[in-house]
Each structure stands twice: as C-alpha cells, then as structure tokens.
Amino acid sequence: TLSGLFLFYTALVTPFVIGFFWDEEPCYRLPILEFDMTVDSFFIAEIIFTFNLGVFDKGVYVHQYPLVAKRYLRGMFIFDVI
C-alpha cells in the first residue's frame, strides 16, 4: 500500500518538478527534497528486502538466496530499478 502511494506521488510530482524547476541553478534546493529522499530510500530498501525474502516455487516456500535472486532479476527487478 505504501509503495503504491509513493509511486502515485512520484508520478504526480515529477512532471511538475521537471516542468517548473528545469532552469534553476544546479544547487537550488527544492522544498520537497527531504521527502523525495525518503521515497527513494524506501524504494531502495524494498529492492533489498525483495532480494532477501523467500519465494513460492511450485507450491513450496523456498528461501535459497541464489534462487530468489535469479527469479527477481529475471522478473520484476528491471521495473523496480526504473
């Protein structure tokens, strides 16, 4: 649920930031910087957690890191990174 809210926030705010702040000085501090850093940290933590959580394989819970990492890298990892 929190991940969905953060995705919605990012999709809503990013176009405005690009549209209205694109010509600011390189060191200009946006008022939403701290919250954006919190959102980014949440998504990084989510990627780390996903690498370390087990998966169900043919109805059996498997918690072997190589299998979990392989399935995540072949599946949703690219979408989480983008």
C-alpha positions, 0 to 999 in steps of 0.5 A: 500500500505504501509503495503504491502511494509513493509511486502515485506521488512520484508520478504526480510530482515529477512532471511538475518538478521537471516542468517548473524547476528545469532552469534553476541553478544546479544547487537550488534546493527544492522544498520537497527534497527531504521527502523525495529522499525518503521515497527513494530510500524506501524504494531502495530498501524494498529492492533489498528486502525483495532480494532477501525474502523467500519465494513460492516455487511450485507450491513450496516456500523456498528461501535459497538466496541464489534462487530468489535472486535469479527469479527477481532479476529475471522478473520484476527487478528491471521495473523496480530499478526504473 
